[in-house]
């Protein structure tokens, strides 16, 4: 059996906002990881919760930090980065649960030097509603679907580990936007950092997908605003082709016409409504434009290493 010293020191950073009802589930799974205790630290970063999240997290043997200046999950991640000691910084979210072998599958064997980040797979935690089952079917959260972006591979912070020294060199996440700063970092990691993203699908994190139609619409809007941010930030890389979008909408219209014959009450029957809400939300969000972060009440400035200049939106 390998000695603990042969394992890299890993800092797991979890941003959270009003997650009192979910954070315990995640923390229990992190504390049950098959990883040497002395080679692991868990940092929970509260981003202005009003439901007692920090007090709940403090019941567990983890470090509880606060990001009190910028209302952004990316600012919270940067806060964790500023305090982390690990060789690798692993990220997941409060609405997730990690598999016991998550870190072993993610970081062993040691990734080659050319690899700057390692992404695992994001699968459904539950499938209680048609929305959740269709999110899983269409792979909206799956890295197997989202990583091979047509321009450059990109990861999400539900399940990824990034080299600490590289994160420092890149000055962490942009904290001036609310959506898709993880995608922006993954592109910057490749464009500026000259590193690759490795995909290890056996390293699994379970994510609680949105449960309701309204939540799906809001997620679509968020993604659309993130697309607008990426398009504005990387106009030479992130190209949106009108013809492609027209064909997608035509296919959606055809699917809507088959709703009745697909069978009411089944997931197949709900699929056209699902696609309509998702793509219309994307369009609405894109037209709204990037979503800037905001300062938390009573504060100004920033206490995180995330860049707010030099990569303008």
Beta strands, then each sheet from edge to edge (+ up, - down):
strand 1: 10-16
strand 2: 40-46
strand 3: 63-66
strand 4: 70-71
strand 5: 88-93
strand 6: 96-98
strand 7: 115-124
strand 8: 160-163
strand 9: 196-207
strand 10: 294-295
sheet 1: 3+ 2+ 1+ 5+ 8- 7+ 9+ 6-
sheet 2: 4+ 10-
end
